[in-house]
Amino acid sequence: MVRVEVPAGSGHPKSTHPGSGQELGRTLLSAWCDHWESQRDRPVLIDGADATTHLNGGLMLRATAEAAASLAAHGVAPGDRVLWSCGASLRTIGGLLGAMRLGAVVVPVSPSSTRSELTYIIGDARPSAAMVERDEQEEWISSVDGEVTVVRADGRGEADHMDAGPTLDRALPGDDALIVYTSGTTGKAKGAVHTHRSLLAGVHALRLAWEWGPEDRLILALPLFHVHGLCAGLFGTLTAGASAVVFTRFLEDQVLDAVPGSTMFFGVPTMYHRLAETGRAGELSALRLCVSGSAPLAADLWKRLNDDGVPVLERYGMTETLLTLSNPLIGERRPGSVGVPLPGVEAAIEGTDQEGVGELVVRGPSVCRGYWDRPDATRDMFADGWFATGDLVSVDADGYVSIRGRTTELIISGGHNVYPAEVEAILARHPSVAEVAVVGVPSAEWGESVVAFVVGAGGDPDVAALRALAAEELAPFKRPREFNVRGALPRNAMGKVVRRALQE
């Protein structure tokens, strides 16, 4: 298969292989502890609900060491897996980081997981301990594996008063650090295994590209059970020696009230849409950087925010690869594009069609080492060191990458390829549309028929007008043959539309 490489990002700082050289012998743990030790009195994490409550460097050292000691007292050893299913708070973050300092492999899971979702991951990951917040979760875990020790959400317990704690921060760069389960949009979730080296490489690239430094303060309202909030938001903050205002949940007014004194905000498109609806989105212009990811940001919403002085920077990443593409910090940020490769990342397109659309493949030091206990899936997703993302993309003359859909979402109707993202972008322009998702459904006549699921903006969408718009803007084979009006689109925990649910 022909592979066409995407040009290296001219808008990003040049870098040798992130994670090489001096970085090769370091881990996130050593970087964090060096910062905390040298800044014992400086706030690191601030409670978003109460700005007077914070953890400074000295308290970060203590809280994480106490959590590690308690886990060790419960029998957790370096290399053991520890499930962490908690909301984001100063208390629960201490438990997560303590497990990492002990050398355990953290398995972050949504605290709102259902019984079947949680028990599936328990059975697959086989952790020795679990940190949870909900009472029923302990019973669910015991029903699958009675050997799993359930401890407090912050990881601390009887071991708080031990005279001698375990040895900390001994993990090596190649040791496993994190198993993050994929969103499951294509079937059963798989655990992507990240090492300390891949995590450090991921944040190193962001520090370079976004000029992230100790003077920055991030508004962190993302959940910490996916790589956007955890690996980019939290780990990036700690590795840069910066600080973050931590919110347990996203509330528009609280986030906007945190803008004074902050410099950065990371969000998903749903968050930006809600912020724009408050009429206060222009307040974000006081921040030096607003980043969007995890799902495409509608071009109209980008332009609306840009008109308010908020030029949102879109980027691209996956559970398996961490962040790999980004619009430039200095230079043109293009609506509808996820930018160019980050420092140290190589990107290419395979199997391009007549429109220049093909599958994005990437390689670099931030890519996971494989899937947990899935050698066949690991082999299928990697070829010659390249990771097949499953995302269909195109590249313009300046090297900017745009997402066109997913290989598994590609609709073949009457022998023609239809890319859902293209149809959605046209329909989303109509003022009666708040959200839209396009899928293919089996058709005896066409093989697959194009169907649009539409959420109205302040009322029912104007289906007749949408049909006329599609007829004007789209080739006949791309036009939806059916429009279904919905109150909301099914989404997973990170806000991505679960198209499989629409096809059922």
GUTI-986443 format. One record per residue: x, y, z of N, C-alpha, C in turn; residue in three letters. Coordinates in steps of 0.2 Angstrom, whole numbers, plus 5000, padded with zeros to 4 digits. Example, Ala and Ser with C-alpha at 12.3 -4.5 7.8 and 13.67 -1.06 7.14 Angstrom:
2
506649725039506249785039506649845039ala
506449895035506849955036506450005039ser
This chain:
504
500449945000500050005000500450065000met
500250114996500650174995500550215002val
501150245004501150285010501450355009arg
501050405010501250475008501350515015val
501950535016502050565022501850635023glu
501550655029501350725030501950765032val
502050825029502650865030502650875038pro
503250885040503350905047503150975049ala
502850985054502551045056502951105056gly
502951145051503351205051503151255056ser
502551255059502351305064502551285071gly
502851225072503051205079503851205079his
504051215086504851215087505151155084pro
505751155082506051095080506351055086lys
506350995085506550955091506850885089ser
507350865092507550795091507050755094thr
507050685094506650635097506450655104his
505850675105505650685112505750625116pro
506050625122506150565126506850535125gly
507250565120507950545119508350595123ser
509050575122509550615125509450615133gly
509450685136509450685143508750655146gln
508250665141507550645144507550565144glu
507950525141507950455140507950425147leu
508350455152508450425158507950445163gly
507550495161507050525166506350495165arg
505950505170505250485170504850545172thr
504150535171503750595174503850605181leu
503950545185504050545192504650595194leu
505250585191505750625193505650695191ser
505350715186505150785184504750815189ala
504150775191503750805196504050815202trp
504450765205504650775212505250825212cys
505550835206506050895206505750955207asp
505150965203504751025204504551035211his
504250985213503850995220504451005225trp
504950975225505550985230505751065230glu
505851085224506151155223505551205224ser
504951185224504451235225503951215230gln
504251205236503851175241503251215243arg
503351285243502751325245502351355240asp
502451335234502151365228501551315226arg
500851345225500351305224500451265217pro
500251205217500251165212499551145209val
499151125213498451105212497951155216leu
497551185213497051225217496351205216ile
495951195221495251175221494851225217asp
494551205212494151255208493551275211gly
493251235216492651255220492851305226ala
493451305228493751345234494451355233asp
494551415230495251435228495751445234ala
495451445240495851445246496151385248thr
495951325245496151255246496651235240thr
497251225242497751205237498251155240his
498551125235499151085237499751115234leu
500251135238500851155236501351105235asn
501951115233502451065231502551015237gly
502651045243502751005249502250965251gly
501550985250501050945251500950885246leu
501150905240501050855234501550795236met
502150815238502650755240502350715246leu
502050745251501850715256501150675255arg
500650705251500050665250500150605245ala
500650615240500750555236501150505239thr
501650525244502050475247501550435252ala
501050465255500650435260500150385256glu
499950405250499550365246499950295244ala
500550305242500950255240501050205246ala
501150235252501350195258500750155260ala
500150185259499550145261499350085256ser
499450105249499450045244499849995245leu
500550005247501049955249500749915255ala
500549945260500249915266499749865264ala
499349885259498749835256499049785251his
499649775251499949725247500149745239gly
500049805238500149825231500949835230val
501249805225501949805223502049835216ala
502649865215502849885209502649845203pro
502349865198502149825192501449805193gly
501149805199500449785200499949835196asp
499349815194498949855192498449885197arg
498249945197497849975202497250015198val
496649995198496150025195495950095199leu
495850145195495650215198495050235195trp
494550245199493850265196493550315200ser
493850375199493650435203493550495199cys
493150545202493150605200493750645201gly
493850705197494450745198494450785204ala
494850775209494850815215495650815218ser
495750865222496450865225496550795228leu
496050775232496150715236496250655231arg
495850645226495950585222496550585218thr
496750645216497350645212497950625216ile
497950645222498450615226498550545226gly
497950505226497950435226498250405220gly
498050435214498250415207499050425207leu
499250485209499950495208500350455213leu
500050445219500450395224500550325221gly
500050305217500050235214500650235209ala
500750285205501250295201501950295204met
501950335209502650345213502850275216arg
502350235218502450165220502750125215leu
502650135208502850095203502250055200gly
501650065203501050025200500850055194ala
500450015190500150035184499450055185val
499350115183498650145185498150125179val
497550105181497050095176496450145177val
496450195174495950245175495250225172pro
494750235175494050215173493550265175val
493050285171492550335172492250315179ser
492150365183491750345190491050335188pro
490750355183490050345181489950275177ser
490450235177490450175173489850135176ser
489550095171488950045174489349985176thr
488949945179489149885182489449845177arg
489149835171489449795166490149825163ser
490149885163490749915160491349905165glu
491249915171491749915177491949845177leu
491449795178491649725179492049695173thr
491849725167492249705161493049725161tyr
493149785164493849805164494149765170ile
493849755175494149715181494349655178ile
493949615175494049555172494649555167gly
494649605163495149615158495849635161asp
495849685165496449715168496749675174ala
496349645177496549605183496949645188arg
496649695191497049735196497149705202pro
497649725206497649695213497349745218ser
497249805216496849855220496449895216ala
495949935220495549975216495450035221ala
495450095218495250155222494550185218met
494050185222493450205220493050245225val
492550285222492150325227491450305228glu
491150265224490450245224490450185228arg
489950175233489850115237489750055233asp
489350065228489150005224489649975220glu
490150015219490749995215491149935219gln
491149945225491549885229491149825228glu
490549825228490149765228490249735221glu
490249775216490349755209490949725208trp
491449755210492149725210492249655213ile
491949655219492049595223491649535219ser
491149555215490749505212491149475206ser
491649505204492049485198492749455201val
493049485206493649465208493749475216asp
493549435220493549445227494249455230gly
494849445226495449465228495749535227glu
495349575224495449645223495349685229val
495849715232495749755238495549825236thr
494949845239494649915238494949955243val
495250015241495450065246495150135245val
495250175249494950245249495150275242arg
494750325240494850355234495550395233ala
495750415239496450455239497050405240asp
496850345241497350295242497650285249gly
497450335253497750335260497350295265arg
497650265270497250225275497650215281gly
497650155283498050135289498850155289glu
499050155283499750165282500050235283ala
499550275284499750345285500250355291asp
500150315295500550315301501150265302his
501350235296501950195296502550235297met
502950195301503650235302504050235296asp
504050185292504450185286504050165280ala
504050205275503650185269504050145264gly
503750135258504050095253504550145249pro
504950105245505450145241505050175235thr
505150235234504750275229505150295223leu
504750305217505050335211505650295208asp
505550235208506050185205505850165199arg
505350185196505150155189505650175184ala
505750135179506150145174505750175168leu
506150215163505750235157505350185154pro
505550125153505250075149504750035153gly
504650055159504150015163503450045162asp
502949995162502250015161502050065166asp
501650115164501350165169500650165169ala
500350155163499650175163499350125158leu
498750105159498350065154497650105154ile
497550135148496950175147496550135142val
495950125144495450085139495150135134tyr
495150105128494850145122494150155123thr
493850205120493150225121492650175119ser
492950125115492450075113491950085108gly
492150135103491650155098491650105093thr
492150055093492150005087492049935090thr
491849935097491749865100491949865107gly
492149805109492449805116493049845117lys
493049875123493649925124494249885125ala
494849905123495449875123495949925128lys
496349895131496849935136497449955132gly
497550025131498150045128498750055133ala
499250015133499750015138500350075136val
500350125141500850175140501450165145his
502050175143502550175148502750245150thr
503150245155503450305158503750345152his
504050315148504450345142503950375137arg
503350345135502950365131502550425134ser
502350425140502050475143502450545144leu
503050535145503550585146503650615139leu
503650575133503750605127503150645125ala
502550615127501950655125501950725128gly
502050735134502050795137502650845135val
503250815133503750845131503650885124his
503250845120503050875113502550935115ala
502150935119501650985121502051045124leu
502551035128502851085131503251125126arg
503551095121503851125116503351165111leu
502851135109502451165104502051215107ala
501851215113501351265116501751305121trp
502451305121502851345126502551345133glu
502451285135502151275142502651275147trp
502551325152503151335157502851345164gly
503251355169503051355176502551415177pro
502651465173502151525174501451515172glu
501351455169500651445166500151415172asp
499551425171499051395176498451375171arg
498351315171497851275167497151275171leu
496651295167495951275170495751205168ile
495751165173495751085171495051065173leu
494551065168493851035170493750975166ala
494250945163494150885160494150825164leu
493850765163493850705167494550675166pro
494850645171495450615171495550545170leu
495050515167495050445165495150435158phe
495350485154495550485147496150525146his
496550515141497150545140497150625139val
496550655137496550725136496650755143his
496250745148496250775154496850745158gly
497050685158497550655162498250665159leu
498350645153499050645151499250715148cys
498750745145498950815142498850865148ala
498250865151498050915156498450905162gly
498350855166498750845173499450835172leu
499650785168500350765168500750825164phe
500450855159500750915156500950965161gly
500450985165500451035170501051015175thr
501050955178501550935183502250935180leu
502350915174502950905171503250975169thr
502851025167503051085165503251125172ala
503051105177503151145184502651195184gly
502051185181501551235181501051225186ala
500451255186499951245191499251235187ser
498751205191498151195188497551205193ala
497051235190496451245194495951185192val
495851135197495551075196494751075198val
494351055193493651055194493450985194phe
492950965198492650895198492250885192thr
491850945190491450935185491451005181arg
491251005175491251065171490551105172phe
490651165175490151215175490351275172leu
489951305167490151355163490451415167glu
489951435172490151505176490751495180asp
490851435183491451425187492051425183gln
492051395177492651395173492851465171val
492351505169492451575167492651615173leu
492451605179492651635185493351625186asp
493651565184494351555185494851585180ala
494551615175495051645170495551695173val
495351745178495851785180496351745184pro
496951755183497551725186497751655182gly
497351635177497451575173497751595166ser
498051545163498351565156498151515151thr
497851455153497651405148496951375150met
496651345145496051305146496051255140phe
495951195142495851135138495151115138phe
494751105133494051085133493951035127gly
493351015127493050975121492551015118val
492351005111491851055108491251065112pro
490951015115490351025119490451075124thr
491051085128491151135132491151205129met
491451205123491551275120490851295118tyr
490451245116489751265114489351295120his
489451265125489051285131489351355134arg
490051365133490351425135490051485131leu
490051465124489751515119489051535121ala
488651485123487951505124487851545130glu
488351555135488351595141488351675139thr
488651685133488751755132489351785135gly
489751745139490351765142490951735139arg
490851705133491451665130492051715129ala
491851775127492451825126492951835132gly
492751815138493151815144493751775143glu
493651715139494251675138494851705134leu
494651765131495251795127495751825132ser
495651825138496151845143496651785144ala
496551725141497051665142497451665136leu
498051645137498551645131498451585126arg
498051535129497951475125497351435127leu
496851425122496251385123496351325118cys
496351265120496451205116495751165116val
495551135110495051095109495251025106ser
494950975108495050905105494550855107gly
494750795106494350735107493750725102ser
493550775099493050775094493150835090ala
492850835083492950895079492550955082pro
492851015081492551075083492251105077leu
491651115077491251145071491551205069ala
491651215062492051275059491651335061ala
490951335061490551395063490651415070asp
490751365075490851385082491551405083leu
492051385079492751415079492751485077trp
492351495072492351565069491951615074lys
491451585077491051625082491551645088arg
491951595091492351605096492951655094leu
493151645088493751685086493451755085asn
492851765083492551835083492551865090asp
492551825095492551855102493251855105asp
493751845100494451855103494751795105gly
494451735104494651675107494851625101val
495451625098495651585093495851515095pro
495351475096495451405098495951365094val
496351335098496851295094496651215094leu
496451195088496251125088496851075087glu
496851015090497350975090497050905089arg
497450855088497250785087497650735091tyr
497350685094497650635097497150575098gly
497450515101497050455102497350425109met
496950385112497150345118497850315117thr
497850285111498450245109499050285108glu
499050345105499550385103499750455107thr
499250465112499250535115499250585109leu
499350645111499250705106499850695100leu
499650705094500150695089500150755083thr
499550785083499450845078499250905082leu
499350965079499151025083499251075078ser
498751125078498751185075499351225078asn
499751265075500251305078500051355083pro
500551365088500451415093500551485090leu
501051485086501251545083501151535075ile
500651565072500451555065499751545064gly
499551525058498851515057498551455060glu
497951465063497551415066496951405062arg
496851355058496351345053495751305056arg
495151335055494551305057494451245053pro
494251185056494151125053494751085052gly
495351105054495951065053496251055060ser
496550995061496950975067497650995067val
497851025061498551055061499051005058gly
499651015061500250975058500550935063val
501050885061501350845066501650885072pro
501550865078501950885084502650865084leu
503150905087503850885087503950815089pro
504350785085504550715086504050665083gly
503450685080502950645078503050635070val
502950575067502950565060502250545058glu
501950575053501250565051501250545043ala
500850505041500750485034500050465033ala
499850465026499250445024499350385020ile
498950325021498950265017498350255013glu
498350235007497750215003497350265001gly
497650324999497250384997496850364991thr
496250394991495750384985495850444980asp
495350444975495450504970495350574973gln
495050574979494950644982495550654987glu
496050614987496650624992496450604999gly
495950565000495750545007496050475008val
496350465014496650405016496650395023gly
496950345026496950325033497650365036glu
497550395041498150425045498450375049leu
499150365048499550325052500150375055val
500350355061500750395065501350355068val
501850375069502350345073502750395077arg
503050375083503450425087503450395094gly
503850425099503950405105503350405110pro
502850435108502250445113501750385111ser
501850345106501350295105501450235110val
500850205112500850155117501250095114cys
501450055119501849995117501349935114arg
500749945115500249895112499649895116gly
499249845115498549835119498649775124tyr
498449795130498449745136498149675134trp
498649625134498349555133498049545126asp
498249585121497849585115498449575109arg
498849525109499349525104499149525097pro
498549495095498249505088498049575087asp
497749605091497549675090498149725089ala
498649705093499249745093499549745086thr
499649675084499949665077499549695072arg
498849695072498449725067498549795067asp
498649835072498649905072499349935071met
499849895071500549915070500849885063phe
501149925059501549895054502149935053ala
502749905053503349935053503449995057asp
503149995063503150045068502650095067gly
502250095062501750145061501050115064trp
500750165068500050145071499550175066phe
499050125064498550145060497950175064ala
497750235063497350265068496550255066thr
496450225060495750215058495350285056gly
495750335057495450405055495650415047asp
495150435044495150455037495350535037leu
495850555033496050625033496250645026val
496350705025496550735019497150795021ser
497550815017498050855019498050915013val
498050975015498051025010498751045008asp
498851095004499551115001500051135006ala
499751165012500251185017500351135022asp
500151075021500251015026499751015032gly
499251055032498751045037498250985036tyr
498150955041497750895041497050905043val
496550875039495850885041495550815042ser
495150805047494850735048494250735043ile
494150675040493650665035493150615038arg
493350575043492950525045493350465048gly
493050405049493450355051493350295046arg
493850255046493750195041493150155042thr
493050145048492450105050491750145049thr
491850205048491250245047491050265040glu
491550245036491550255029490850225026leu
490450265022489850235019489950225012ile
489850165010489850145003489150135000ile
488950184996488250184994488250184986ser
487950134984487950124976488650124973gly
489150104977489850094975490250164976gly
489950214979490250274980490450284987his
491050314988491250324995490950384998asn
490650385004490350445007490650455014val
490950515015491250525021490850565026tyr
490650535031490150565036490250635038pro
490950655039491150715041490950775036ala
491050755030490850805024490150825024glu
489750775025489050785025488750825031val
489050805037488950835043489050905043glu
489650925040489850995040489451035036ala
489151005030488651045026487951055030ile
487751005033487051005036487151055043leu
487751055046487851085052487751165051ala
487851185045487851255043487151285044arg
486651245044485951275044485751295051his
485451355052485351375058484851335063pro
484451295060484051255063484351195066ser
484951185065485351125067485851135073val
485751105079486251105084486751055083ala
486550995082487050935081486850895075glu
487250855072487050815067487550755067val
487350695065487850635064487550595058ala
487950575054487750545048488050475048val
487650425047487850355047487650315041val
487850255039487650215034487250155037gly
486650145034486250085036486150045031val
486149975032486049925027485449945022pro
485549935015485049945010485149895005ser
484549865003484549814998484749844991ala
484549904990484649934984485349964983glu
485550004989486150044988486750004992trp
486649954995487149924999487149955006gly
487250025006487150065012486850125010glu
486350155014485950215013486250265018ser
486250325016486550385020485950405024val
486050405031485550435035485750485040val
485450535041485650595045485250595052ala
485550595057485150605064485350675066phe
484750715067484850785068484550805075val
484850855079484650885085484450955083val
483850975084483751045083483951095087gly
484051155085484351215089483751255091ala
483551245097482951285100482251265097gly
482251205094481651175092481751125087gly
481251105083481351045078481751075072asp
482251035069482551065063482151065057pro
482351105053481951115047482151065042asp
481851005042482050945037481950965030val
481451005028481351015021481951065019ala
482151115023482751155021483351115021ala
483451065025484051025025484150985019leu
483550955017483550925010483750965005arg
483451025005483651074999484351095000ala
484651105006485351115007485851065004leu
485651005006486050945003485950934996ala
485450954993485350944986485751004982ala
485851054986486251114983487051104984glu
487251074989487951064991488250994990glu
487850944989488150874989487950844983leu
488350794981488250754975487650704977ala
487250684972486650644974486850584978pro
487350554977487550494981487750504988phe
487850574990488050594997487450615001lys
486950634997486350665001486050615005arg
485850635012485450585016484750565013pro
484650505013483950485010483450485016arg
483750495022483250495028483550545033glu
483050575036483250625041482850605048phe
483250585053482850565059483050625064asn
482450655067482550705072482650675079val
483150695083483350665090483350725095arg
483250705101483250755106484050765108gly
484450715107485150715108485450655105ala
486150665103486550615100486850565106leu
486850505105487250465110487950475110pro
488250485116488950505116489250455121arg
489950445121490350415126490550465131asn
490950445136491150485141491550545139ala
491950545133492350605131491950645126met
491250635125490850675121490850655113gly
491150595112491150575105490550535103lys
490250555098489650525096489750445094val
489350405097489350335097488950315091val
489250315085488850305079488550235079arg
488850185082488550115082487850115085arg
487750155090487150155093486550185089ala
486750225084486250255079486150205074leu
486550155073486450105067486050045070gln
485950045076485649985079484849995078glu
